[in-house]
Amino acid sequence: MNGRDPQPADFTLPTLTTYAFQLNVTKPPFDNKVLRQALACAIDRSAYIDKVRHGVGKVALSWIPPGHAAGFDATFRHKIGAFNPTKPSSFWPRPGYPDGKGCPNLNSQIANTGANPTIAAFLQGQLKDKTSALNLTVELMESKAYSALYNAKQFTWGFTGWGADYPDP
């Protein structure tokens, strides 16, 4: 031994971080609750973890990450709707889009950094594959411009995250 610290091995540790696709419910068409419910069922969160995050992470349906001792509600996923590729079509008559026809183009804004272009492509593919009625246009933006748009609540469908400073929800 030479008294130096050994070189660290490559490893990952869990963090109390949650990422979310956030819809601005004050802007059409995302002001339509039934459309939002259809979207919640149309996105395969497990596929997101596998394909975009390369297996790193767990599916979460609330800001408090799964496995967090205090405050995590395992039944919450049943309240908002887990992935179900056949379920979105059951919503169409209620928002006024029979068989999804007439549904406006969905727009999303996302910062053009890191894995965000891959995330955008994943979302577009999910909606195209799972619901032929939904078309998503993604605007990749410079980070500062996206932050300004997001903070001014002018985004339509964005991507955001939350990380705990310490393990207390």
C-alpha positions in Angstrom: 0.0 0.0 0.0 1.2 3.4 -0.8 -1.0 5.3 1.6 -3.1 6.8 -1.2 -6.9 6.3 -1.4 -7.8 3.5 -3.8 -9.3 4.6 -7.1 -13.1 4.6 -6.9 -15.0 2.0 -9.0 -17.8 3.1 -11.4 -21.1 2.8 -9.6 -24.4 4.7 -9.2 -26.2 5.6 -6.0 -29.9 6.3 -5.7 -30.9 9.9 -5.4 -34.1 11.6 -4.3 -34.8 13.1 -7.7 -38.0 13.1 -9.7 -38.3 14.2 -13.4 -41.7 15.0 -14.9 -43.4 16.0 -18.1 -45.3 19.0 -17.0 -48.4 20.3 -18.7 -49.5 23.9 -18.5 -53.2 23.3 -17.6 -54.0 27.0 -18.3 -53.2 26.6 -22.0 -55.4 24.8 -24.6 -55.5 21.9 -25.3 -54.0 21.0 -21.9 -56.8 22.8 -20.1 -58.9 19.7 -21.0 -58.7 17.3 -18.0 -59.8 14.3 -20.1 -57.1 14.9 -22.7 -54.5 15.0 -19.8 -55.9 11.7 -18.5 -55.5 10.2 -22.0 -51.9 11.4 -22.1 -51.2 9.9 -18.7 -52.2 6.5 -20.0 -50.4 6.8 -23.3 -46.9 7.2 -22.1 -45.0 4.0 -21.1 -42.9 5.2 -18.2 -41.1 1.8 -17.9 -40.0 2.1 -21.5 -38.8 5.6 -20.7 -36.6 4.2 -17.9 -35.3 1.4 -20.1 -34.8 3.2 -23.4 -34.0 6.8 -22.5 -32.5 6.4 -19.0 -30.8 3.1 -19.9 -32.4 1.3 -16.9 -31.4 4.0 -14.4 -34.3 5.0 -12.2 -37.8 3.9 -11.2 -41.2 4.8 -12.5 -42.7 7.6 -10.3 -46.2 9.1 -10.4 -45.6 11.7 -7.8 -42.9 14.1 -6.7 -41.9 11.9 -3.8 -39.8 9.1 -5.3 -40.8 5.4 -4.8 -39.2 3.9 -1.8 -39.0 7.1 0.1 -39.9 6.2 3.6 -42.0 9.1 4.5 -44.7 10.5 2.3 -44.6 8.1 -0.6 -48.1 6.9 -1.6 -47.9 3.6 -3.5 -51.6 3.8 -4.4 -51.3 7.2 -6.1 -50.5 5.5 -9.5 -54.0 4.1 -9.5 -55.5 7.6 -8.9 -54.0 9.2 -12.0 -53.7 6.3 -14.3 -50.8 4.1 -15.1 -49.7 3.2 -18.6 -52.4 1.4 -20.6 -52.0 1.6 -24.4 -55.7 0.8 -25.0 -57.1 3.2 -22.5 -56.5 6.6 -24.2 -59.1 5.7 -26.9 -61.7 5.3 -24.2 -61.3 9.0 -23.4 -61.8 10.4 -26.9 -65.6 10.8 -26.9 -65.5 12.9 -23.7 -63.0 15.7 -24.7 -65.0 16.2 -27.9 -62.6 14.4 -30.2 -64.4 11.3 -31.5 -61.8 8.6 -32.2 -59.2 11.3 -31.5 -60.2 13.1 -34.7 -60.0 16.9 -34.5 -57.5 16.9 -31.6 -55.2 19.8 -32.0 -51.5 19.4 -32.5 -49.8 19.2 -29.2 -46.8 21.4 -28.6 -43.9 21.0 -26.2 -40.9 23.1 -25.3 -37.7 21.6 -23.9 -34.2 22.9 -23.3 -31.8 21.6 -26.0 -29.3 20.1 -23.5 -28.1 16.7 -22.5 -30.6 13.9 -23.1 -33.5 16.3 -23.8 -33.5 15.7 -27.6 -33.7 12.0 -26.9 -36.5 12.6 -24.4 -38.4 14.6 -27.0 -38.1 11.9 -29.6 -39.2 9.3 -27.1 -42.4 11.3 -26.3 -43.2 11.9 -30.0 -42.7 8.2 -30.7 -44.9 7.1 -27.7 -47.8 9.3 -28.8 -47.5 8.2 -32.5 -47.2 4.5 -31.6 -49.8 4.4 -28.8 -52.4 6.9 -30.2 -52.6 7.6 -33.9 -54.7 10.6 -33.0 -52.0 12.6 -31.2 -49.2 14.5 -32.9 -46.6 16.2 -30.8 -44.3 19.0 -32.1 -41.3 19.7 -29.9 -39.5 23.0 -29.9 -35.9 22.5 -28.7 -34.8 25.8 -27.1 -31.7 27.3 -25.7 -31.6 26.7 -22.0 -32.0 30.3 -20.8 -34.9 30.9 -23.2 -36.6 27.8 -22.0 -36.1 28.7 -18.4 -37.6 32.2 -19.0 -40.5 30.7 -20.9 -41.1 28.1 -18.1 -40.7 30.6 -15.2 -43.2 33.0 -17.0 -45.6 30.0 -17.2 -45.8 30.4 -21.0 -44.7 26.9 -21.9 -47.3 24.3 -23.0 -45.7 21.0 -22.2 -42.4 21.1 -20.6 -39.9 18.9 -18.8 -38.9 19.6 -15.2 -37.4 17.9 -12.1 -37.2 18.1 -8.4 -34.4 16.9 -6.1 -34.6 16.7 -2.3 -31.8 18.4 -0.4 -32.3 15.9 2.4 -34.6 12.9 2.8 -37.7 14.7 4.1 -40.7 15.2 1.8 
